[in-house]
């Protein structure tokens, strides 16, 4: 979380003091639309997991608490997809018998 807070302070040099865990980062304009994709990339880097933007809402980025819960707690919905485990092929049975002519 330290890297995320540092990034927010870096993008908002006039910000003094700590950011409250429940402070609305979007409403306070601490994360704006121009920096949003960079912020998502930072979250992916910190969490080690890809964020599928089709499965998240803006509220998921709203507060430090929500970011911690949604992206930095394991396992979570942002966890990488794992391929299905291959199933063993069924054993071949005896060949079907055909009627003799």
Secondary structure by P-SEA (a helix, b strand, c coil): caaaaaaaaaacccccccccccccccccccccccaaaaaaaaaaaaaccccccccccccccccaaaaaacccccccccccccccccccccccccccccccc
